[in-house]
Amino acid sequence: MIVGVCRVTLMVPDSHSLKEKRMVVRRIKDRVRNTFNCAIAEVGDQDNWQSIELGFSVVSNELGFTQAMVQKILGFIDHLAVAKMTDDEQDYIQYGEEAFDTGSAHWEPEK
């Protein structure tokens, strides 16, 4: 099982209140959830009017598919054009007996 996790930072320069920011966050989350059926949530910058930090995850049995889905979701968020994407962090975690080599270490729970 491969889990792809991504944290996206977005800027909303036209937002002048938390209410305006919440409308943008809700629109992005609802559209992503409905289109890709993935878990997505606001994970930071909750009190900052012009900054949004979202996290989402994708699970599949193939690394290539998981990476492609993360890229599709990032492209979709960018294409919505309701906020400017400023940064994204991605991590791919493998659970189970099969191994893949990405060149980076990841956390494994102790058994």
Number of C-alpha atoms within 10 A of each C-alpha: 16 22 19 22 20 20 21 20 19 21 18 18 12 12 18 11 12 14 11 14 24 16 12 16 20 13 14 21 21 12 14 20 16 9 11 13 11 15 14 19 16 17 14 15 13 14 11 13 19 19 20 25 20 19 19 22 20 21 21 15 13 13 20 10 15 21 20 12 19 21 14 13 20 18 12 16 20 16 12 13 10 16 23 17 20 12 11 14 10 15 16 20 18 21 12 7 6 9 10 10 8 11 6 8 10 10 7 9 5 4 3
